[in-house]
Amino acid sequence: MTGAVYDRGYRAYEGERGGRAAARAALFRASVRRALGLRRPWRQKVAPFVLLGLATVPAIVYVGVGYVTRNTPASGFEFITYRDYVGVSNILLVFVALTAPDIVCPDRRQHVLPLLFARPLTGVDYVLTKVGAMFAILFAFSFLPQVVLFVGQMLVSEDGALRYARDNAEVMWQVPVAVAILSIFYASIGIAIASMTSRRIIAGATIIGLFLVTSIVSGALVGEDTATESDQGQFQSPPTSITEDGTVIMVPAPVEGEVLVREREPRAAALLDLLTLPLVLRDLVFLGHVDETHPMSGLANGGLYAIVLLAALVVVAFVVLFVRYDEVER
């Protein structure tokens, strides 16, 4: 009869002790890897990278069109701008709904929070690390297509790469600022909602539902400032206008079935639309004012209201997270 004896006694750790900084860094890396499906089965990688590809395709197509049409009469055609490319909202919302729950829900469902807080890691560290990981992923997700678009436009520009870079130098700070605003908004709210449950599907559905419901409610409150078909009856006979010298000018009446568009009045209810709220700040960065097509255009201090509301929502999201994980820490 044979046997083996193994030395399994406890030994003192002689390596370097990282402390809180090392714990935060390890948690950050683990969160990013989990969200992107790195070091996980290939099925976990499909959704995030497919969405990233969908967000990048318009830039690749635009650069390709620019290359094909350069030195032709069609050169200079523009169907997407850097401002429009900031916030491909529908794709970004789906991305948040998929990745935010994957960052925090498994920790609660698998009961690893007590183990995490047994290390030199506080509730504040946990919250900042998780939101920071989500912010970094969203920033890269939104910024990478912009880089592809800018570099591609430089390479196919008829005036040369350096000339294009000089003429569009403001984009180099506008895009990062706008993308950062968008990322912190979605990251903080997405993580706050996901922290309320251990079920990823519930968290994802809640994130999508919140943004879509607020968009629908806002749209219903804002309404459409167009004339209805019944309003057009009053234009059966062409209206006239008499000038100072007595000349009568006939004003053409609307064609039957044509919608008469009235001047839109600014509506503060548009602030309720969380889906487009960060895009208002994007317009402030690129244009310096609210876009004329937005329902808030012309509203006094509308841009300031949007800034205050977005900042308040981010603060509320962080407060919810700090309270949520302070209880776990105790």
Secondary structure as GFF3:
##gff-version 3
##sequence-region A 1 330
A	DSSP	alpha_helix	19	36	.	.	.	ID=ss1
A	DSSP	alpha_helix	43	69	.	.	.	ID=ss2
A	DSSP	alpha_helix	82	85	.	.	.	ID=ss3
A	DSSP	alpha_helix	89	109	.	.	.	ID=ss4
A	DSSP	alpha_helix	113	117	.	.	.	ID=ss5
A	DSSP	alpha_helix	123	156	.	.	.	ID=ss6
A	DSSP	alpha_helix	161	167	.	.	.	ID=ss7
A	DSSP	alpha_helix	171	194	.	.	.	ID=ss8
A	DSSP	alpha_helix	200	222	.	.	.	ID=ss9
A	DSSP	three_ten_helix	230	235	.	.	.	ID=ss10
A	DSSP	beta_strand	240	242	.	.	.	ID=ss11
A	DSSP	beta_strand	248	250	.	.	.	ID=ss12
A	DSSP	three_ten_helix	268	272	.	.	.	ID=ss13
A	DSSP	alpha_helix	277	286	.	.	.	ID=ss14
A	DSSP	alpha_helix	302	329	.	.	.	ID=ss15
###
